[in-house]
Amino acid sequence: MKEKRPASGAPAVEGGLEFGRPSGETLLVRLRGKWKTGGATPAVSDLRQRIESDPGIRCVGFDSRELTGWDSGLLTALLQVFDFCSQAGIRVDPQGLPQGVTRLLALARAVPEQKEARRQALRPPLLEGLGDSAVNFWLSIVETLEFLGETVASLTRMLLGRAQYRRSDLWQIMQECGAAALPIVSLISVLVGLILAFVGAIQLRLFGAQIYVADLVGIAMVRAMGAIMTGIIMTGRTGASFAARIGTMQVNEEVDALRTAGISPVDFLVLPRVLALAVMMPLLTVYADLMGILGGLVVAVVGLDINVMEYYVQTREAVSLTNVWIGIFMGFVFGILVALAGCLRGMQCGRSASAVGDATTSAVVTGIVSIIVATAIITVLCDVLGI
């Protein structure tokens, strides 16, 4: 006895079902036509209703000789049939299905989904979160101190002539940190000088004291702004580059290769970069001071009708050698901080591509924060010392 249930409203070329009973306890499901996603395929509820209406069914078999095409739509329907039959205690015989369908079904049902696989991220309690933050902060401090100790030890080995680094790398990094950075340092420094001159001129013009724009720009650039702006530029340009390069070496396991070869990564990677920035940053600071004063000169000559020689004489009288040395010292300190921040984050980088981006971002943030904190400390010390 056979019972036909064609799909409601489906054309003959689309998927269809036929039910047969070759034996008393077996229901034979004949698949015909095309079973493809987006086509008119019969609902699995037809088979479910057929099984529920006949409690004598103990096995479900398949006949796919009239099946002309299939894709994931057939697999989805068959998985629903398997799940329903498993819940109803009915055995499913997949022998009559195409070989490819049988393999994909076996693969899909090989490892059942675990309920714990989709755990929702739970927000930890307040005290637990504060405790984790405190522990992580302490561990970061310890790791930073260890890195600083290794850097100091590497510098000591260099003074003793036992550091393992290549001088060619040092000269190349100095060129990248120095001459290659002149264009961006020139642009930013001139613009900062222009801004300082404009801001000062607005107030000084009220008292007829435009000539003191030279004092304002000269002292501000030489004592602090030249070093600060150069440090921030080098943080975004060079510090980020250090972190990205060393982080990429961590991902490629090149740092591990150095350790395996008996070469200290701090000597080979960190020491040349710290030395290069420590040497080049004071020079870039002096250059930035000159460019900033030049920017103020442009505003004074064009906007305030001040003679070039007057501006030069006023700047020379206002800017003392003490101010120059303070700016150079700040540039030296900023160079060390920027190099240490970039190398530290690079050495702490993880083993993935996203970790390199995180290390680069962290290096920039750490460098800028270090520069601001160091500026505040140096300013307070200069005020205490009366210089």
C-alpha positions in Angstrom: 0.0 0.0 0.0 1.4 3.4 -1.0 0.4 6.8 0.0 1.4 9.9 -2.0 1.8 13.3 -0.5 3.1 15.7 -3.1 4.2 19.1 -1.9 1.4 21.5 -1.8 1.6 23.8 -4.8 5.1 22.7 -5.7 6.0 22.1 -9.3 7.0 18.6 -10.4 10.7 19.6 -10.8 10.9 20.7 -7.1 11.4 18.5 -4.1 8.8 16.1 -3.1 8.0 13.2 -0.7 6.3 9.8 -1.2 5.6 7.5 1.7 5.5 3.7 1.4 5.2 0.7 3.7 7.3 -2.2 2.4 7.0 -3.9 5.8 4.8 -3.5 8.8 7.3 -1.5 11.0 9.2 0.4 8.3 8.2 3.6 6.7 9.9 4.2 3.3 10.4 7.9 2.4 11.0 8.4 -1.3 12.8 11.7 -2.2 12.2 13.0 -5.6 13.0 16.2 -7.6 15.3 18.9 -6.5 15.9 19.7 -2.8 17.7 23.0 -2.9 17.7 26.1 -0.7 15.2 28.6 -1.9 13.2 26.1 -3.9 9.7 24.8 -3.1 10.5 21.8 -0.8 7.9 20.0 1.3 8.0 20.7 5.0 9.3 18.1 7.4 6.1 18.4 9.3 4.5 16.1 6.6 6.7 13.3 7.7 6.2 14.0 11.4 2.4 13.9 11.0 2.7 10.6 9.0 4.8 9.0 11.8 2.5 10.4 14.6 -0.6 9.1 12.8 0.8 5.5 12.7 2.2 4.3 16.1 3.3 1.0 14.5 6.3 2.6 12.7 9.6 1.6 14.2 12.0 2.4 11.4 12.4 5.0 8.7 14.2 4.3 5.5 14.9 6.3 2.4 14.8 5.9 -1.4 16.6 8.6 -3.4 16.7 7.1 -6.9 14.3 9.9 -8.1 16.3 12.7 -6.4 17.7 14.9 -9.2 19.5 17.6 -7.1 20.3 18.6 -3.6 22.3 21.0 -1.4 22.2 22.2 2.2 18.5 22.4 2.1 18.2 18.6 2.0 20.8 18.2 4.8 18.8 20.6 7.0 15.6 18.7 6.5 17.2 15.4 7.1 18.8 16.6 10.3 15.4 17.6 11.5 14.1 14.1 10.6 17.0 12.5 12.6 16.3 14.7 15.6 12.6 14.0 15.6 13.0 10.2 15.2 15.7 10.2 17.9 13.2 11.8 20.3 10.4 9.4 19.3 12.6 6.3 19.7 12.4 5.4 16.0 15.5 4.1 14.1 16.6 5.8 11.0 18.3 3.8 8.2 20.3 6.2 5.9 21.4 3.5 3.5 19.1 4.7 0.7 20.5 8.3 0.7 23.3 9.5 -1.7 26.8 8.7 -0.5 27.7 12.4 -0.2 24.6 13.1 1.9 25.4 10.2 4.2 29.0 11.4 4.8 27.9 15.0 5.6 25.2 13.8 7.9 27.7 11.6 9.8 30.1 14.6 10.0 27.3 16.9 11.3 26.2 14.4 13.9 29.6 13.2 15.0 30.1 15.7 17.8 26.9 16.9 19.4 26.7 20.5 20.5 27.6 21.0 24.2 25.4 23.1 26.3 28.4 24.8 27.9 29.8 25.8 24.5 27.8 29.0 24.4 28.5 30.6 27.7 27.5 34.1 28.1 30.1 36.6 29.4 29.2 37.3 33.0 30.2 40.6 34.5 32.3 39.9 37.6 31.3 41.4 40.9 32.7 44.8 41.8 35.2 43.6 44.4 36.4 40.8 42.2 36.9 43.2 39.3 38.9 45.6 41.5 41.0 42.8 42.8 41.8 41.6 39.3 42.7 45.1 38.2 45.0 45.5 41.2 46.7 42.2 40.6 47.2 43.0 36.9 48.5 46.5 37.7 51.0 45.0 40.2 52.2 42.4 37.7 52.6 45.0 35.0 54.8 47.1 37.4 56.9 44.0 38.2 57.3 43.2 34.5 58.3 46.8 33.7 60.9 46.9 36.5 62.3 43.6 35.2 62.6 45.1 31.7 64.3 48.2 33.0 66.7 46.1 35.0 67.6 44.1 31.9 68.0 47.3 29.9 70.4 48.7 32.5 72.4 45.5 32.5 72.6 45.6 28.8 73.8 49.2 28.9 76.5 48.1 31.4 77.6 45.3 29.1 77.9 47.8 26.3 80.1 50.0 28.4 82.3 47.0 29.1 82.3 46.1 25.4 80.4 42.8 25.8 77.0 43.8 24.5 75.7 41.6 21.6 74.4 44.1 19.0 75.3 45.3 15.5 76.7 48.8 15.1 75.2 48.9 11.6 71.7 48.5 13.2 72.5 51.4 15.5 73.5 53.7 12.6 70.4 52.7 10.6 68.0 53.3 13.5 69.7 56.7 14.2 69.1 57.7 10.6 65.4 56.6 10.8 65.0 58.4 14.0 66.9 61.6 13.0 67.1 62.7 9.4 64.0 60.8 8.3 61.9 62.6 11.0 63.0 66.1 10.0 60.1 66.9 7.7 57.3 66.1 10.2 59.2 67.8 13.0 59.7 70.9 10.9 56.0 71.1 10.0 54.7 70.6 13.5 57.2 72.9 15.1 56.6 75.8 12.7 52.8 75.5 13.3 53.3 75.4 17.0 55.4 78.6 16.8 52.7 80.2 14.7 50.0 79.3 17.2 51.9 80.6 20.2 52.6 83.8 18.4 49.0 84.3 17.4 47.7 83.6 20.9 50.3 85.9 22.5 49.7 88.7 20.0 46.0 88.8 20.8 46.7 89.8 24.5 49.9 91.7 24.0 48.4 93.9 21.3 46.0 95.3 23.9 49.0 96.8 25.8 51.1 97.8 22.8 53.7 95.2 23.8 53.8 93.2 20.5 57.5 92.9 20.7 57.2 90.5 23.7 55.8 87.9 21.3 59.4 87.0 20.7 59.9 86.4 24.4 56.8 84.3 24.6 57.6 82.1 21.6 61.3 81.8 22.4 61.0 80.8 26.0 58.0 78.5 25.4 59.7 76.6 22.5 63.1 76.4 24.0 62.2 75.5 27.5 59.3 73.0 27.0 57.2 73.0 23.8 60.0 72.0 21.4 60.9 69.0 23.5 57.3 68.0 24.2 56.0 68.3 20.6 59.1 66.4 19.3 58.6 63.7 21.9 54.9 63.3 21.0 55.8 63.2 17.3 58.5 60.5 17.9 56.1 58.5 20.1 53.6 58.2 17.3 56.2 57.8 14.6 59.1 55.9 16.1 57.8 54.4 19.3 54.9 52.8 17.5 57.4 51.5 14.8 59.6 49.9 17.5 56.6 48.1 19.1 55.3 46.9 15.7 58.6 45.6 14.6 59.5 43.8 17.8 55.9 42.5 18.1 56.0 41.1 14.6 59.3 39.3 15.6 57.5 37.9 18.6 54.7 36.6 16.3 57.3 35.0 13.9 59.2 33.5 16.9 62.4 35.4 15.9 62.9 36.6 19.4 62.8 33.0 20.6 65.3 32.2 17.9 67.7 34.8 19.3 67.4 33.3 22.7 68.0 29.8 21.3 71.2 31.1 19.6 72.4 32.5 22.9 71.9 36.2 21.9 70.1 38.5 24.4 67.1 40.1 22.8 67.5 43.1 24.9 71.1 43.6 23.6 70.2 42.9 20.0 66.8 44.7 19.8 66.3 47.1 22.7 69.8 48.6 23.3 70.3 50.1 19.7 66.9 51.7 19.8 67.3 53.3 23.2 70.8 54.6 22.3 69.5 55.9 18.9 66.7 57.9 20.4 68.7 59.1 23.4 71.2 60.6 20.9 68.9 62.0 18.3 66.1 63.4 20.4 68.2 66.3 21.9 69.3 67.2 18.3 65.7 67.1 17.1 64.7 69.2 20.1 67.2 72.0 19.2 66.0 71.8 15.6 62.3 72.0 16.7 63.2 75.1 18.8 64.6 76.9 15.8 61.6 76.0 13.6 59.2 77.2 16.3 61.0 80.5 16.7 60.9 80.8 12.9 57.2 80.3 12.9 56.8 83.1 15.5 59.0 85.3 13.4 56.6 84.9 10.4 53.7 86.1 12.5 55.7 88.9 14.1 56.9 90.2 10.7 53.7 89.7 8.7 51.0 90.4 11.3 52.6 92.7 13.9 55.0 94.8 11.8 58.0 93.8 13.8 61.4 94.0 12.1 63.4 90.8 11.7 66.4 92.2 13.6 64.2 93.4 16.4 62.7 90.0 16.8 66.1 88.4 16.7 67.5 90.7 19.4 64.5 90.3 21.6 64.7 86.5 21.4 68.4 86.5 22.1 67.9 88.6 25.2 64.9 86.6 26.5 66.2 83.1 25.9 69.0 82.1 28.3 71.4 79.2 28.0 69.8 77.7 31.0 66.5 77.4 29.2 68.2 75.8 26.2 69.9 73.1 28.4 66.6 72.4 30.2 65.0 71.8 26.8 67.8 69.6 25.7 67.7 67.6 28.9 63.9 67.1 28.5 64.5 65.9 24.9 67.1 63.4 26.2 64.7 62.0 28.8 61.8 61.9 26.4 63.9 59.9 23.9 64.7 57.3 26.5 61.1 57.1 27.6 59.8 56.7 24.0 62.3 54.0 23.1 61.6 52.1 26.3 57.8 52.3 25.9 58.0 51.0 22.3 60.4 48.2 23.1 58.6 47.2 26.2 55.2 46.8 24.5 56.9 45.0 21.6 58.5 42.5 23.9 55.2 42.0 25.7 53.3 41.4 22.4 51.3 38.2 22.1 51.5 35.6 19.3 48.7 36.9 17.0 48.3 39.6 14.4 45.8 41.5 16.6 48.3 41.5 19.4 50.7 43.5 17.3 48.1 46.2 16.8 47.4 46.2 20.6 51.1 46.5 21.3 51.4 49.4 18.9 48.5 51.3 20.5 49.7 50.6 24.0 53.2 51.9 23.1 51.8 55.2 21.8 49.6 55.7 24.9 52.4 54.7 27.3 54.9 57.0 25.6 52.6 60.1 25.6 51.6 59.5 29.3 55.3 59.1 30.2 56.2 62.4 28.4 53.5 64.3 30.2 54.4 62.9 33.6 58.1 63.5 33.0 57.4 67.1 32.0 55.5 67.7 35.2 58.3 66.2 37.3 61.0 68.2 35.5 59.0 71.4 35.8 58.5 71.0 39.5 62.2 70.2 40.0 63.3 73.2 38.0 61.0 75.4 40.2 62.4 73.9 43.4 65.9 74.5 42.2 65.1 78.0 41.0 66.1 77.5 37.4 
